[in-house]
Amino acid sequence: MVGIRRRDFITLVGGAASWPLAARAQQAALPVVGFLSNNSPATGADRLRGFREGLREVGYVEGDNVAILYRWAEAHTDRLPALAADLVRRRVAVLASWGTAPGLAAKAATTTIPVVFSVSDDPVRLGLVASLARPGSNATGYSLLSAELTAKRLGLLREMVPRAAKVAAILDPTLPQTETTLRELEAAASAMGLKLQILKASTSGEINAAFAALAQERPDALFVPSGALFDARRVQLVHLASRHAIPATYSGREFVEAGGLMS
C-alpha cells in the first residue's frame, strides 16, 4: 500500500523530490495519544510495553497509524499539572494516564478530551467519575484498588513474620492515594493487634532519613506501598531494608527482582 501511494503521488506532482513532504504530511495527520505518567521511562518500561501491546491488539501501531506524545514527571508530582496542560494544548485525541496523581491531573486539565486512567484508589472517591457504571464525564478507565489490598498485604507480612508486634510504614505524603492507604493501614494494624509506626518520604534523602529513624526504633517489619518515588528508588529501598535487616513487603514484583523479600 505504501508503494502504491508513493507512485500515485509522484505521478500527480511530477517528481519524486516532493515525496518526503508527503510523508511528513501523512505523519502529521496521525491521531495522537497523550501519555502521562508520574514515573520515568526506565521505571515505567514494563507498563509502557503493555500499553503499546494493547494498542496493537486493537489495530494501532505507534509510528504507523498512531503517534504517542510521552510526558514523564519522574516522581515529581508537582510537575503533572503543567505536563497535562501541555498535552491538552497540543490537542491530543485522547489522554492516557498511569497512576492516581496523573489521572487527577489529566482530568483537571480538560473537560473535552477523553481521558483514560489507571488508578490505585476508588475513582468515584477521587472524583474522576460519577459512578463505576456511568462515569458521566470525559474520563473513564480502571482501578487496581491496591489501597484496598493494604489489609491483605499487611496480613501476609504478619504471616511471614509471625512474631511481629510493631510494623513501620513509609508513605509518600505528596500522593493522593496516601490518605486511603494510611486509613486502611491503621484499621488493619488495629485489627491484628500491631503497633504501627508511620514515616514519610517524598525524596531520596527523606527515604534515607526514614531508615535512620527505623534504625533507632527497630520495628519488626516494614510496609512499602506503591508510588512513583518508591518505584524509582526500589534499589535504594531494598538495599536499606537489607542493611538494617528489616523484613519488608513491597507493592510490585520489581522490588523482589531487585532483591526485596516479598510483594
Number of C-alpha atoms within 10 A of each C-alpha: 5 6 8 8 12 16 13 11 16 15 11 9 11 10 11 12 10 12 16 11 10 15 12 10 11 12 15 12 12 16 14 20 19 23 24 26 27 27 25 18 16 10 18 18 12 11 12 16 10 11 14 14 14 13 13 12 9 8 10 15 16 14 10 10 14 17 19 19 13 14 22 19 20 19 22 16 21 13 16 25 18 15 22 26 16 15 24 19 11 11 15 20 17 21 26 25 26 21 23 25 27 28 30 23 21 32 27 13 21 18 12 13 17 18 24 20 24 19 25 23 22 22 25 12 11 16 11 26 20 15 13 15 7 9 15 12 14 16 25 20 17 14 16 13 13 19 24 17 15 23 19 13 23 22 16 15 23 19 11 16 14 11 10 16 16 17 23 23 21 21 25 23 13 17 17 16 24 18 15 18 21 18 13 18 24 18 12 19 19 12 10 13 11 17 15 19 16 15 18 15 18 20 15 15 9 14 23 15 15 19 20 14 12 22 14 8 12 16 19 20 24 23 23 20 24 20 24 24 23 26 22 18 18 23 18 16 24 21 15 16 19 15 11 13 13 21 20 24 24 24 19 16 13 16 21 17 12 14 15 22 19 18 18
